[in-house]
Amino acid sequence: MRSHRARDLLFGLGALGVIAIAVALEPSPTGWGTHQKLMLPPCYFRMLTGEPCATCGLTTSFCHMARARVGAAFHANPAGLVLFPATLVFGLYALAGAVSRRSYIERILAFGGTKAWLVILPALALLWAWQIFH
């Protein structure tokens, strides 16, 4: 099954590329804005409302998680505590699928990947609310 191997390789390299960027970037001391070191624009939501968007601080959180600074990662964006290890595991599973006969990504989805969004989206909404009101 070559078709899944190319897809899994692409997903694996993409996910682990995100982890590599988190390792390479120094997190912003403000707790957000680290993504601007990648020449990305500032958060327009924050500029317009003065409040953080759901992803504000996520790059900073990933950078802290890459350095095992869990407290700082939580302070930057608590979602990073879950999304960073999930990205790492997903990347490793995808690369394993790229070299095996069966796609591990398909196994994850078969395990309940689509139903997981019923938990993930409300959890992210709660974490965003925590960021705004904390």
N, C-alpha and C positions, 0 to 999 in steps of 0.2 A: 504494500500500500504506500506508494510514493507520495500520493496526494496529501495524506496527513503528515508525513514527515516534513515536507516543506513548510506547511502551515505551522506545525508545532515548533520548528526551528525558528521561524519568524517571531512567533509569540514568545518563545523562550529568550531569544536575544533581546527582544523589546523589553520584556519585564526585567531581565538582568541588567540591561542598559540603564533603566531607571535607577536600579540599585547602585550601579557604578557611578552615576551622576551624583547620587546622594553621598557617596563616599568621597568623591572629588571636591564637592562644594563645601565651603565653610558656612555653617548656618548663620543667618543674620542675628545679631544680638537683640534686635527689636522683637523677635519672635515671629516675624513675617517679612516678606519681601525678598527672600533668598532667590526666588525664581527670576528676579530682575538681573541677577548675575549671569543668567542665560540669555540676556538681551530680550527678555519678554517684557511686555508693558506692565505697569502697576495695575492693581486691582481696581477696575472702574466702579464696581459695586461699592467698595470701601471709599473711593473718592467721592462718589455721589451721596452716599448715605452716612458715612462716618462709622458704619458698622462693618464687621468682617463678613465676607461671603462664606459659604459652606466650605470652600477649599482654601480660604486664607490661612496661611501658616502651614499648609500641608507639605510643601517642599522643605520648609525649615524643620518640620517634624520628622520627615524622612531623613534629613541630614543628621539630626540628633539621634535617631534610632540607629543609623549606621555607625554611630560612635557609642552606642549603648547608654545614651543619656536619656533614660526613660522619662524622668521628671520634666526635663526641658522639652522633650517631644510632646508630652501631654499638655504642657502649657502652651506650646505653639499651635497644636491642633490635635485633640485627643483621638481623632480618627486615624492618625498615623500609627498609633500603637497597634491597631488591627490591620490596617492596609499595608504597612511595610512588611511584616512577616508573611502576609498573604501574597504579596507581590513576589517575594523571594521564593516561597514554596511553589507558587504557580510557575515561575520561570524555570525552576529546577525540574518540576514535573513535565513541563513542555519540552525541555531539552531531552529528558529521559524518553519521552514519546517520540522525539525526532530520531532517536537511534534504535528504538524498539519496533516490534511488529504491530503494536497496538497503541493508539493514541491515549495518553493519560488525560488529556483535556476532555476527550469524550467520556472517560470514566468519571471525571469530576462532574460533568454536566449530567450524566446518567444518575449520579448519586443525589442529585437535587439542586444542581446549579441554578436552574431557573426559579425554583421555589425559594432559594436563598435570598433573592431580592426582596421577598416579603419581610424578611428580617433586616436586611442590610439598609434599605432605604429609610424605614422608620428610625433605625439606630443612628444613621447619619443625620437625620432631621433633629433628633434629640441632642446629638453632639453639637450641631450648629446652634441650636437654641442655648445650650450651655455656654458656648463661646460668646454669644451676644450678651447674655445676662450675667455672666460671671464677672 
